[in-house]
Amino acid sequence: MRFSQESSKPLSPAERLTTAILKYQHGEISQEKAAEFAGLNRRDFLLALAREKRDVFVVDFDDLKEEIARG
């Protein structure tokens, strides 16, 4: 899995974590995939999100409204 399209240079661990967090926050990949991409287990990825003061759970409010409407 490679997200860097601008360069063939491998991403540093910090760049991998930043990319994983951004992709997760935008709903492009799951927590599990983000952790894997960052080279972390899921627990450590969640701790990294907390350190960066990022939301641990991504909620799509439109989806939530539809789910509530369905009962």
GUKE-156743 format. One record per residue: x, z, y of N, C-alpha, C in turn. Coordinates in steps of 0.001 Angstrom, whole numbers, plus 500000, padded with zeros to 6 digits. Layout:
<recs>
nxx->X; nzz->Z; nyy->Y; caxx->X; cazz->Z; cayy->Y; cxx->X; czz->Z; cyy->Y
...
</recs>
This chain:
<recs>
nxx->500856; nzz->500000; nyy->498840; caxx->500000; cazz->500000; cayy->500000; cxx->500909; czz->500000; cyy->501233
nxx->500795; nzz->499015; nyy->502104; caxx->501629; cazz->498900; cayy->503285; cxx->500739; czz->498603; cyy->504475
nxx->500863; nzz->499416; nyy->505548; caxx->500060; cazz->499221; cayy->506735; cxx->500843; czz->498568; cyy->507863
nxx->502170; nzz->498572; nyy->507782; caxx->502985; cazz->498010; cayy->508852; cxx->503070; czz->496503; cyy->508682
nxx->502461; nzz->495764; nyy->509611; caxx->502486; cazz->494314; cayy->509531; cxx->503461; czz->493731; cyy->510537
nxx->503934; nzz->494533; nyy->511486; caxx->504794; cazz->494040; cayy->512536; cxx->506240; czz->493980; cyy->512115
nxx->506615; nzz->494667; nyy->511058; caxx->508004; cazz->494755; cayy->510669; cxx->508087; czz->494892; cyy->509157
nxx->509178; nzz->494362; nyy->508621; caxx->509381; cazz->494528; cayy->507187; cxx->510149; czz->495814; cyy->506901
nxx->510539; nzz->496523; nyy->507969; caxx->511235; cazz->497795; cayy->507844; cxx->510293; czz->498842; cyy->507275
nxx->510735; nzz->499596; nyy->506272; caxx->509879; cazz->500661; cayy->505724; cxx->509558; czz->501705; cyy->506786
nxx->508389; nzz->502296; nyy->506670; caxx->507972; cazz->503350; cayy->507589; cxx->508669; czz->504654; cyy->507233
nxx->508994; nzz->505435; nyy->508249; caxx->509564; cazz->506769; cayy->508024; cxx->508449; czz->507682; cyy->507514
nxx->508805; nzz->508832; nyy->506939; caxx->507758; cazz->509767; cayy->506497; cxx->506807; czz->510173; cyy->507622
nxx->507334; nzz->510385; nyy->508826; caxx->506473; cazz->510760; cayy->509956; cxx->505535; czz->509612; cyy->510318
nxx->506031; nzz->508380; nyy->510277; caxx->505192; cazz->507215; cayy->510570; cxx->504128; czz->507032; cyy->509501
nxx->504502; nzz->507293; nyy->508254; caxx->503532; cazz->507184; cayy->507157; cxx->502412; czz->508206; cyy->507334
nxx->502780; nzz->509437; nyy->507716; caxx->501771; cazz->510481; cayy->507922; cxx->500864; czz->510114; cyy->509092
nxx->501451; nzz->509687; nyy->510191; caxx->500657; cazz->509298; cayy->511361; cxx->499709; czz->508166; cyy->511019
nxx->500202; nzz->507166; nyy->510311; caxx->499369; cazz->506028; cayy->509916; cxx->498255; czz->506484; cyy->508995
nxx->498579; nzz->507333; nyy->508030; caxx->497579; cazz->507842; cayy->507091; cxx->496487; czz->508611; cyy->507831
nxx->496892; nzz->509463; nyy->508776; caxx->495915; cazz->510237; cayy->509543; cxx->495003; czz->509312; cyy->510336
nxx->495582; nzz->508335; nyy->511013; caxx->494771; cazz->507409; cayy->511813; cxx->493810; czz->506609; cyy->510950
nxx->494300; nzz->506095; nyy->509826; caxx->493436; cazz->505319; cayy->508927; cxx->492311; czz->506197; cyy->508378
nxx->492622; nzz->507451; nyy->508045; caxx->491598; cazz->508369; cayy->507541; cxx->490582; czz->508686; cyy->508640
nxx->491066; nzz->508994; nyy->509834; caxx->490181; cazz->509350; cayy->510941; cxx->489251; czz->508204; cyy->511327
nxx->489698; nzz->506973; nyy->511127; caxx->488853; cazz->505809; cayy->511433; cxx->487975; czz->505397; cyy->510253
nxx->488034; nzz->506172; nyy->509160; caxx->487186; cazz->505907; cayy->508009; cxx->487628; czz->504709; cyy->507185
nxx->488871; nzz->504298; nyy->507349; caxx->489369; cazz->503121; cayy->506636; cxx->489853; czz->503450; cyy->505226
nxx->490282; nzz->504690; nyy->505017; caxx->490729; cazz->505125; cayy->503691; cxx->490251; czz->506554; cyy->503454
nxx->490191; nzz->506934; nyy->502201; caxx->489742; cazz->508278; cayy->501818; cxx->490858; czz->509298; cyy->502037
nxx->490498; nzz->510576; nyy->501955; caxx->491509; cazz->511635; cayy->502027; cxx->492551; czz->511454; cyy->500940
nxx->492067; nzz->511162; nyy->499754; caxx->492976; cazz->511009; cayy->498615; cxx->493973; czz->509880; cyy->498849
nxx->493484; nzz->508728; nyy->499310; caxx->494363; cazz->507580; cayy->499572; cxx->495302; czz->507865; cyy->500735
nxx->494804; nzz->508561; nyy->501751; caxx->495639; cazz->508903; cayy->502904; cxx->496772; czz->509831; cyy->502473
nxx->496437; nzz->510823; nyy->501672; caxx->497458; cazz->511746; cayy->501176; cxx->498501; czz->510999; cyy->500364
nxx->498038; nzz->510129; nyy->499490; caxx->498944; cazz->509336; cayy->498655; cxx->499870; czz->508487; cyy->499532
nxx->499304; nzz->507819; nyy->500529; caxx->500103; cazz->506970; cayy->501413; cxx->501148; czz->507792; cyy->502166
nxx->500767; nzz->509004; nyy->502580; caxx->501675; cazz->509876; cayy->503322; cxx->502716; czz->510531; cyy->502418
nxx->502541; nzz->510384; nyy->501099; caxx->503475; cazz->510997; cayy->500160; cxx->503221; czz->512477; cyy->499960
nxx->501968; nzz->512874; nyy->500166; caxx->501580; cazz->514276; cayy->500047; cxx->500489; czz->514435; cyy->499002
nxx->500314; nzz->515672; nyy->498534; caxx->499131; cazz->515935; cayy->497739; cxx->497984; czz->516182; cyy->498718
nxx->496778; nzz->516248; nyy->498217; caxx->495614; cazz->516360; cayy->499104; cxx->495636; czz->517652; cyy->499915
nxx->496038; nzz->518740; nyy->499301; caxx->496118; cazz->520024; cayy->500003; cxx->497075; czz->519928; cyy->501186
nxx->498254; nzz->519371; nyy->500974; caxx->499234; cazz->519264; cayy->502052; cxx->498778; czz->518289; cyy->503130
nxx->498028; nzz->517258; nyy->502734; caxx->497477; cazz->516344; cayy->503740; cxx->496461; czz->517078; cyy->504615
nxx->495614; nzz->517905; nyy->504005; caxx->494647; cazz->518694; cayy->504777; cxx->495362; czz->519664; cyy->505726
nxx->496446; nzz->520260; nyy->505263; caxx->497227; cazz->521147; cayy->506128; cxx->497850; czz->520364; cyy->507285
nxx->498303; nzz->519138; nyy->507016; caxx->498869; cazz->518286; cayy->508066; cxx->497797; czz->517946; cyy->509103
nxx->496575; nzz->517669; nyy->508649; caxx->495481; cazz->517410; cayy->509581; cxx->495246; czz->518625; cyy->510476
nxx->495264; nzz->519799; nyy->509883; caxx->495053; cazz->521026; cayy->510645; cxx->496180; czz->521235; cyy->511657
nxx->497429; nzz->521005; nyy->511235; caxx->498566; cazz->521148; cayy->512157; cxx->498446; czz->520203; cyy->513350
nxx->497938; nzz->519007; nyy->513086; caxx->497780; cazz->517995; cayy->514137; cxx->496474; czz->518163; cyy->514912
nxx->495722; nzz->519212; nyy->514563; caxx->494432; cazz->519496; cayy->515202; cxx->493474; czz->518296; cyy->515097
nxx->493437; nzz->517741; nyy->513897; caxx->492545; cazz->516615; cayy->513598; cxx->491412; czz->517105; cyy->512716
nxx->490276; nzz->516419; nyy->512804; caxx->489140; cazz->516773; cayy->511958; cxx->489494; czz->516554; cyy->510493
nxx->489178; nzz->517547; nyy->509688; caxx->489445; cazz->517449; cayy->508254; cxx->488410; czz->516561; cyy->507581
nxx->487171; nzz->516626; nyy->508065; caxx->486103; cazz->515821; cayy->507488; cxx->485601; czz->514840; cyy->508531
nxx->485561; nzz->513581; nyy->508145; caxx->485081; cazz->512528; cayy->509035; cxx->483598; czz->512333; cyy->508764
nxx->482781; nzz->512446; nyy->509808; caxx->481332; cazz->512309; cayy->509666; cxx->480862; czz->511122; cyy->510490
nxx->480182; nzz->510204; nyy->509835; caxx->479549; cazz->509087; cayy->510543; cxx->478141; czz->509556; cyy->510877
nxx->477877; nzz->509800; nyy->512157; caxx->476606; cazz->510391; cayy->512546; cxx->475425; czz->509459; cyy->512308
nxx->475629; nzz->508154; nyy->512353; caxx->474547; cazz->507223; cayy->512024; cxx->474159; czz->507367; cyy->510560
nxx->475167; nzz->507447; nyy->509686; caxx->474894; cazz->507658; cayy->508263; cxx->474199; czz->508994; cyy->508031
nxx->474644; nzz->510018; nyy->508748; caxx->474043; cazz->511337; cayy->508603; cxx->472581; czz->511323; cyy->509020
nxx->472266; nzz->510671; nyy->510129; caxx->470875; cazz->510558; cayy->510586; cxx->470014; czz->509854; cyy->509552
nxx->470544; nzz->508777; nyy->508973; caxx->469778; cazz->508050; cayy->507945; cxx->469547; czz->508939; cyy->506725
nxx->470561; nzz->509672; nyy->506333; caxx->470419; cazz->510552; cayy->505175; cxx->469379; czz->511646; cyy->505439
nxx->469392; nzz->512220; nyy->506623; caxx->468410; cazz->513243; cayy->506990; cxx->467005; czz->512652; cyy->507008
nxx->466866; nzz->511453; nyy->507528; caxx->465565; cazz->510788; cayy->507593; cxx->464999; czz->510531; cyy->506191
nxx->465884; nzz->510254; nyy->505217; caxx->465439; cazz->510019; cayy->503848; cxx->464973; czz->511302; cyy->503178
nxx->465356; nzz->512444; nyy->503737; caxx->464898; cazz->513727; cayy->503201; cxx->465890; czz->514315; cyy->502325
</recs>
